[in-house]
Amino acid sequence: MSVFTQREIVKLYSRTVFDPDTECMNWDGAITASTGYGKVNLAGKVMDTHRASWILSHGDIAPGMQICHTCDNRRCINPRHLFLGTRSDNMIDAALKGRIDMTAVRSAAAPKLSDAQVREIFSRVNAGEDRTTIANEYGVSPTTISKIRHLRKPRYEQIVGDLSLEAAS
């Protein structure tokens, strides 16, 4: 568990304004313009205020996990308004509350390339074709082509299967 000094704990919670109607503890300090989340320097590192509040109340946050808001208020650091979840949990929560369109979430999560296309791309890039040309043809980035070539995702490993052994020889 991250250790914050008493002074740091006071620093975090003294910069909040309690809203009796919502019971939100609204951060009244620095806010990141691009995300709307509060920022604070604790234990020698800059972190989101809602994450700091979670750590103080519940302990460390496992890698890959997010701290989500039941109140949907990015400035709120009330530990009772926070819950631990995956990125997927957070997106589903937002969609259920009508903050985002679920069809957009589904399409973003859906693979852009079919299994057959991944196999074809793997063969072509390993045969020496230019990855940018292939990327433009399939409407993906050259980085995606590199990820397929080097099998950087479990999906690509699974799809390509025996083709990767042929390319290595």
Buried (B, 14 or more C-beta within 10 A) or exposed (E): EEEBEEEBBEBBBEBBEEBEEEEBBBBEBBBEEEEEBBBBEBEEEEBBBBBBBBBBEBEEBEEEBBBBBEBEBBBBBBBEBBBEBEEEBBBBBBBEEEEBEEEEBEEEEEEEBEEEBBBBBBBBBBEEBEBEEBBEEBEBEBEBBEBBBEBEBEBBEEBBEEBBEEBEE
